[in-house]
Amino acid sequence: MSQPPQTQRLSFERTAVYRIIVQGVLHEDYSDYLGGMQIAQRGQGQTVLFGQLQDQVALIGVLNALIDLHLPLVAVEFLGLDESE
């Protein structure tokens, strides 16, 4: 049985699932550029990215790419660890 995200043992090197929300519209073609994250449009001109990233270095890479695209961050949420590790 998996534990809720807040009680799981998070570490810098673990694969985890994240949801990132940015202000602005981002086309799905950017998925590979953004670590393979799924991209979906949300109301109010926002885009939601969802997916598994290898570690927090990969998370920082995605966040830096979003900054390079001039998309302001609305939220970054840790949703849980990869249970297969």
C-alpha positions in Angstrom: 0.0 0.0 0.0 1.5 3.4 -1.0 1.8 6.2 1.5 0.4 9.7 0.8 3.0 12.0 -0.9 3.6 14.0 2.3 4.7 10.9 4.2 6.8 9.3 1.5 10.6 9.5 1.9 11.6 12.1 -0.7 15.3 12.4 -1.7 17.2 14.4 -4.3 18.0 11.3 -6.4 14.6 9.6 -6.5 12.2 9.5 -9.5 9.0 11.3 -8.7 5.8 12.6 -10.3 5.2 16.3 -10.5 2.5 18.7 -11.7 3.7 22.1 -12.9 1.3 25.0 -13.8 2.5 27.9 -15.9 0.8 31.1 -17.1 0.6 31.0 -20.9 -0.1 28.5 -23.7 2.4 25.8 -24.4 1.9 23.5 -27.4 2.2 19.7 -26.8 5.1 19.6 -29.2 7.3 20.9 -26.3 6.9 17.6 -24.4 10.3 16.1 -25.4 12.0 19.4 -24.6 10.4 19.4 -21.1 11.5 15.9 -20.0 8.6 14.1 -21.7 6.0 15.6 -19.5 2.4 15.6 -20.6 1.0 19.0 -21.6 -2.6 20.1 -21.3 -4.3 23.5 -21.6 -6.2 24.8 -18.6 -8.7 27.7 -18.4 -7.5 31.2 -17.8 -4.6 30.9 -20.2 -2.7 28.4 -18.2 -0.9 25.2 -19.1 -0.5 22.1 -16.9 2.5 19.8 -17.2 2.3 16.4 -15.6 4.7 13.5 -15.4 7.5 11.6 -13.9 11.0 13.1 -13.7 14.2 11.1 -13.0 15.3 13.2 -10.1 15.3 16.8 -8.9 18.0 17.8 -11.3 15.6 16.9 -14.1 12.9 19.0 -12.4 15.3 22.0 -12.3 16.0 21.4 -16.0 12.3 21.6 -16.8 11.8 24.7 -14.7 14.8 26.4 -16.4 13.3 25.5 -19.8 10.0 27.1 -18.8 11.9 30.2 -17.7 13.7 30.2 -21.1 10.3 30.1 -22.8 9.2 33.1 -20.7 6.4 31.2 -19.0 5.8 32.4 -15.4 5.3 29.6 -12.9 2.0 29.4 -11.1 2.6 26.2 -9.1 5.0 23.2 -8.8 3.6 20.2 -6.9 5.2 16.9 -5.8 2.6 14.2 -6.3 4.5 11.1 -5.2 7.5 8.9 -5.7 8.0 6.2 -8.4 6.8 3.0 -6.7 9.0 0.8 -8.9 12.3 2.0 -7.4 
